[in-house]
Amino acid sequence: MNDETIVNRDDWSLHRKGYLDQSRHKEKVQEAIKQQMGDLIVDESIILSDGKKTLKIPMRSLEEFRFRYDFNKKKHTGLGNGKVAPGDILGREAAKGKGGGSGAGEEPGMDIYEAEITYDDLAEILFEDLRLPNLDDKKRPLISHDRPEFNDVRKNGLMANVDKKRTLLESIKRQAREKYQAVPEEEQASAKERIRITPEDLRFKTWETRPNYETNAVILAMMDTSGSMGQFEKYIARTFYFWMVRFLRTKYKNVEMRFLAHHTEAKEVTEEEFFTRGESGGTRCSSAYQLALDMIEADYPPEHYNLYPVHFTDGDNIGSDNARALNLMQRLVEASRVVGYGEILRTHYSSTLMSTLKRITDPKLRLVTIRDRNEVYAALKTVFS
């Protein structure tokens, strides 16, 4: 045995089994969440909740790995015969009776149970792959808050700032310097078992307050509220913006958001109105683009701000407005880091507005189409990746 090999008895201890099982369980839950993310984030009970809602997701139970042989069959599936190629599927017969065939199966099925997750668990997994794209840290920063930095250790200070690790080290070093023989024989045993901390051992953290600079970013959220936006279209748009807002507030401390609603005319609304109000009338998307450009010109010069306009509509725009919308969108793309344009459609045909905007070849324009509820997740990843 190699002298450098050290085997810890804890590595062989059964007491670690509980921890390992917990880790495997957590990994399986996260895997199940990712597989069902498209359906989970559009759950109405989550969107309309106060953030304390829990969800139950079905997942396979955890079983110990083991070899299993089927001695009732003369020919075992899954055995190689030397005549296989990459991509070939082995062991088809093993799948029979587990829900994949017709009729009543004879094989046992998989144990399924429901794991309970919280809103925060779901948000954490959803947000780990999202970020503001093309963020330019050379833009003019704002001072978000003063950040204390503990960069020194001293012998005097407040007890609340005591550095426990350094204090213990000082105590150990001091006792090592002392003459052990000076301790009476009857006290030596107890002296070995305790660490004595004296006032001279205490060490305290000290800090300097430095401003924490963060890059400016502005989100211009635009939503079509015209009469052609039905219940499905409005719900999908609001779901997208619901997660967008929470993602930005979770991962960025200095992001400003402005909310614009439009039909044939556009206006700025509050966040509450953005998510609750309904409108009617026709659709002129250029009105939202013009209002966004007016805001940029008045408040957010592109040389100082990272701009992210995002617009969702059903694409049912007035035909005569498409040329103007194209021109204004081109200007938005030039001024912004990324522009997101999303259409919510029930058919397999693109709108005339989408076809018009595809003439813009700049990769900063990210186009998405949502035809089903579970495509909201893909749309989030497309715009914020």
C-alpha positions in Angstrom: 0.0 0.0 0.0 1.3 3.4 -0.9 2.5 5.3 2.2 0.9 8.5 0.9 -2.5 6.9 0.7 -4.6 7.9 3.7 -8.0 6.2 4.3 -10.2 8.0 6.8 -12.5 5.7 8.7 -15.3 8.3 8.0 -15.0 7.3 4.3 -16.2 3.8 5.2 -18.7 4.8 7.9 -22.4 4.1 7.3 -23.2 7.4 9.1 -22.5 9.2 5.9 -25.2 7.4 4.1 -27.9 9.8 5.2 -25.9 12.8 3.9 -25.3 11.0 0.6 -28.9 10.1 0.2 -29.9 13.7 0.9 -27.5 14.9 -1.8 -28.8 12.4 -4.3 -32.3 13.4 -3.5 -31.6 17.1 -4.0 -29.9 16.4 -7.3 -32.9 14.3 -8.5 -35.4 17.1 -7.4 -33.4 19.7 -9.3 -33.2 17.4 -12.4 -37.0 16.9 -12.2 -37.6 20.7 -11.9 -35.4 21.4 -15.0 -37.2 18.8 -17.0 -40.6 20.3 -16.1 -39.6 23.9 -16.0 -41.7 24.9 -19.0 -44.9 23.7 -17.3 -44.0 24.8 -13.8 -43.3 28.5 -14.4 -46.7 29.0 -16.1 -48.6 27.5 -13.2 -51.4 30.0 -12.4 -51.2 29.4 -8.7 -47.5 30.6 -8.7 -48.2 33.7 -10.9 -51.1 34.8 -8.7 -49.5 33.9 -5.4 -47.6 36.1 -2.9 -44.4 34.1 -3.3 -45.1 31.6 -0.5 -46.8 29.0 -2.7 -45.4 25.5 -2.9 -45.6 23.1 -5.8 -45.6 19.4 -6.1 -43.8 17.8 -8.9 -43.8 14.1 -9.8 -40.5 12.3 -9.9 -39.1 8.8 -9.7 -38.2 7.4 -6.3 -34.6 6.8 -5.5 -33.4 3.2 -5.6 -30.0 1.7 -4.8 -28.0 0.7 -7.9 -27.9 -3.1 -8.3 -27.5 -5.8 -11.0 -30.7 -7.6 -12.0 -30.8 -10.7 -14.1 -33.8 -12.2 -15.9 -33.3 -16.0 -15.8 -36.7 -16.7 -17.4 -35.5 -15.6 -20.8 -33.2 -17.6 -23.0 -31.9 -14.6 -24.8 -30.9 -11.7 -22.6 -31.4 -8.3 -24.2 -28.7 -5.7 -23.9 -25.8 -8.1 -24.5 -23.3 -7.1 -27.1 -22.7 -9.3 -30.1 -20.0 -7.3 -31.8 -22.4 -6.1 -34.6 -23.5 -2.8 -33.1 -22.9 0.8 -34.2 -23.1 4.1 -32.3 -26.7 5.1 -31.9 -28.1 1.5 -31.8 -30.6 0.9 -29.0 -30.1 -2.2 -26.8 -32.6 -3.8 -24.5 -35.9 -2.9 -26.1 -37.6 -5.8 -24.5 -36.8 -4.6 -21.1 -39.1 -1.6 -21.6 -42.2 -3.8 -22.2 -44.8 -3.7 -19.4 -43.7 -0.3 -18.1 -46.1 1.9 -19.8 -44.6 1.8 -23.3 -46.6 -1.0 -24.9 -50.2 -1.8 -25.4 -52.4 -3.9 -23.2 -51.8 -5.0 -19.6 -48.1 -5.3 -18.9 -46.5 -8.0 -16.7 -43.4 -6.1 -15.6 -43.4 -3.9 -12.5 -43.5 -0.2 -13.0 -41.5 2.6 -11.5 -42.4 4.1 -8.2 -43.4 7.8 -8.6 -43.9 10.2 -5.8 -44.5 14.0 -5.5 -41.7 16.2 -4.3 -42.7 19.6 -2.8 -40.8 22.7 -3.8 -41.1 26.3 -2.8 -41.3 29.4 -5.0 -37.8 30.3 -4.0 -36.4 26.9 -5.0 -38.1 27.2 -8.4 -36.8 30.7 -8.9 -33.2 29.8 -8.0 -33.0 27.1 -10.6 -34.8 29.2 -13.2 -32.5 32.2 -12.7 -29.2 30.4 -12.7 -29.1 30.4 -16.6 -30.4 33.9 -17.1 -28.4 37.1 -17.2 -28.5 40.5 -18.9 -26.7 39.9 -22.3 -24.0 42.2 -23.6 -23.8 44.1 -20.4 -21.1 46.8 -20.8 -19.4 47.7 -17.6 -17.9 50.8 -19.2 -21.2 52.6 -19.0 -21.4 55.4 -16.4 -22.0 53.6 -13.0 -24.2 54.7 -10.1 -23.3 54.2 -6.5 -25.7 51.6 -5.3 -24.6 51.3 -1.7 -21.6 51.6 0.6 -19.9 48.2 1.0 -17.8 47.5 4.2 -14.6 45.6 3.5 -12.9 43.8 6.4 -9.3 44.1 5.4 -7.4 44.3 8.7 -7.1 42.6 12.1 -6.3 44.5 15.3 -6.0 43.8 19.1 -8.7 46.3 20.0 -12.3 46.5 18.8 -15.9 45.6 19.4 -16.8 42.2 20.6 -19.3 41.9 17.8 -16.4 42.0 15.4 -14.2 39.5 17.1 -12.3 37.2 14.7 -12.8 33.8 16.2 -10.4 32.0 14.0 -7.5 34.4 14.6 -8.3 34.6 18.3 -8.0 30.8 18.6 -4.8 30.8 16.7 -3.3 33.4 18.9 -4.3 31.4 22.0 -2.8 28.2 20.6 0.5 30.0 19.8 0.7 31.7 23.2 0.2 28.4 25.1 2.7 26.7 22.9 5.3 29.3 23.9 4.6 28.8 27.6 6.7 26.4 29.5 4.5 23.3 29.9 6.7 22.1 32.8 5.5 25.1 34.8 2.0 23.6 35.0 1.6 21.4 38.1 1.5 17.7 37.4 -2.1 17.3 38.6 -3.2 20.0 36.2 -1.4 18.8 33.1 -4.2 16.4 32.0 -6.8 19.1 32.2 -4.5 21.7 30.6 -4.2 19.4 27.5 -8.0 19.3 27.1 -8.8 23.0 27.1 -7.8 26.1 25.3 -7.6 29.2 27.5 -8.4 32.5 25.8 -7.1 35.6 27.5 -7.7 39.3 26.7 -4.3 39.4 25.0 -5.4 36.7 22.5 -8.4 38.6 21.2 -8.3 39.8 17.6 -10.9 42.0 16.0 -11.8 42.6 12.4 -11.7 46.2 11.2 -13.1 47.5 8.0 -13.2 50.4 5.6 -16.4 51.6 3.9 -16.0 51.7 0.1 -18.7 52.7 -2.4 -20.0 49.7 -4.4 -20.3 50.7 -8.0 -22.8 49.0 -10.3 -23.4 49.4 -14.0 -26.5 51.1 -15.1 -29.2 49.0 -16.8 -32.7 50.0 -17.9 -35.5 47.7 -19.0 -38.3 49.1 -21.1 -41.1 46.6 -20.8 -43.7 47.1 -23.6 -47.0 45.1 -23.8 -49.8 45.1 -26.3 -53.1 45.6 -24.5 -55.3 46.0 -27.5 -58.6 44.2 -28.1 -57.0 41.4 -30.1 -55.0 40.3 -27.1 -57.3 37.5 -25.6 -57.0 35.9 -22.2 -54.4 33.4 -23.3 -52.2 36.1 -25.0 -52.4 38.4 -22.0 -51.7 35.6 -19.5 -48.6 34.5 -21.4 -47.2 38.0 -21.8 -47.8 38.7 -18.1 -46.2 35.4 -17.1 -43.1 36.3 -19.2 -42.8 39.7 -17.5 -43.6 38.3 -14.1 -40.5 36.1 -14.2 -38.4 38.8 -15.9 -39.1 41.3 -13.2 -38.2 38.8 -10.4 -35.1 37.6 -12.2 -33.8 41.2 -12.6 -34.5 42.1 -9.0 -32.9 39.0 -7.7 -29.7 39.1 -9.6 -29.2 42.9 -10.1 -29.4 45.6 -7.5 -29.2 48.6 -9.8 -31.7 47.9 -12.7 -34.4 50.4 -13.5 -37.6 49.3 -15.1 -40.2 51.3 -17.0 -43.5 49.9 -18.1 -45.3 50.8 -21.3 -48.8 49.7 -22.4 -50.2 50.3 -25.9 -53.1 49.8 -28.3 -53.1 52.4 -31.0 -51.5 54.8 -28.5 -48.8 54.1 -25.9 -48.4 55.4 -22.4 -46.3 54.7 -19.4 -48.1 52.9 -16.6 -47.2 51.7 -13.1 -46.0 48.2 -12.5 -49.4 47.2 -10.9 -51.3 48.6 -13.8 -49.0 46.8 -16.2 -49.9 43.4 -14.8 -53.6 44.0 -14.1 -55.2 46.5 -16.5 -57.0 45.5 -19.7 -57.7 47.7 -22.8 -59.5 47.5 -26.1 -59.2 49.0 -29.6 -56.8 48.5 -32.4 -53.0 47.9 -32.5 -50.3 50.2 -33.6 -47.0 48.9 -32.3 -45.0 51.8 -33.5 -46.6 53.9 -30.8 -44.7 51.9 -28.1 -41.4 52.1 -30.0 -41.7 55.8 -30.4 -42.5 56.3 -26.7 -39.5 54.1 -25.8 -37.2 56.2 -28.0 -38.5 59.4 -26.5 -37.7 58.0 -23.0 -34.2 57.1 -24.1 -33.6 60.5 -25.6 -34.9 62.3 -22.5 -33.5 60.1 -19.7 -31.1 57.4 -20.8 -28.4 58.4 -23.3 -27.1 55.1 -24.8 -23.5 56.1 -24.1 -24.2 56.0 -20.4 -26.8 53.2 -20.0 -27.3 49.6 -20.9 -30.7 49.6 -22.6 -33.0 46.5 -22.9 -36.4 47.1 -24.6 -38.7 44.1 -24.6 -42.0 44.0 -26.4 -44.7 41.3 -26.4 -47.8 41.4 -28.7 -50.0 39.0 -30.7 -48.5 40.5 -33.9 -51.9 41.7 -35.1 -50.6 45.1 -36.1 -52.3 47.6 -38.5 -50.7 46.8 -41.9 -50.0 50.4 -42.7 -48.0 50.7 -39.5 -45.4 48.0 -40.2 -43.0 50.2 -42.2 -42.9 52.8 -39.4 -42.5 50.1 -36.8 -39.6 48.6 -38.7 -37.9 52.0 -38.9 -38.4 52.7 -35.2 -37.3 49.2 -34.2 -34.1 49.6 -36.1 -33.3 52.7 -34.1 -34.1 50.9 -30.9 -31.7 48.1 -31.8 -28.9 50.6 -32.6 -29.3 52.3 -29.2 -29.7 49.1 -27.1 -27.6 46.2 -25.9 -30.4 43.7 -26.8 -34.0 44.1 -27.9 -36.5 41.3 -27.3 -39.6 41.0 -29.5 -42.1 38.3 -28.8 -45.3 37.2 -30.5 -48.0 35.1 -28.9 -49.8 33.1 -31.6 -52.3 30.3 -31.7 -51.5 29.4 -35.3 -48.5 28.2 -37.1 -48.2 31.3 -39.3 -46.1 34.3 -38.5 -47.6 37.8 -38.5 -46.8 40.4 -41.0 -45.0 42.4 -38.3 -42.7 39.5 -37.5 -42.0 39.0 -41.1 -41.2 42.7 -41.4 -38.9 42.8 -38.4 -36.9 39.8 -39.7 -35.4 42.2 -42.2 -33.2 43.5 -39.3 -30.2 41.3 -39.4 -28.5 42.7 -36.2 -28.1 39.8 -33.7 -29.0 42.2 -30.9 -32.6 41.8 -32.0 -33.9 38.6 -30.5 -37.2 37.3 -31.9 -39.3 34.7 -30.1 -42.7 33.1 -30.9 -44.8 31.5 -28.2 -47.6 29.2 -29.3 -47.9 27.1 -26.1 -47.7 27.8 -22.4 -44.6 25.7 -21.9 -42.6 27.9 -24.4 -42.3 30.8 -22.0 -39.2 29.3 -20.4 -37.5 29.0 -23.8 -38.5 32.6 -24.6 -36.8 33.8 -21.3 -33.6 32.0 -22.1 -33.6 33.4 -25.6 -33.9 37.0 -24.6 -31.8 36.8 -21.4 -28.9 34.5 -22.3 
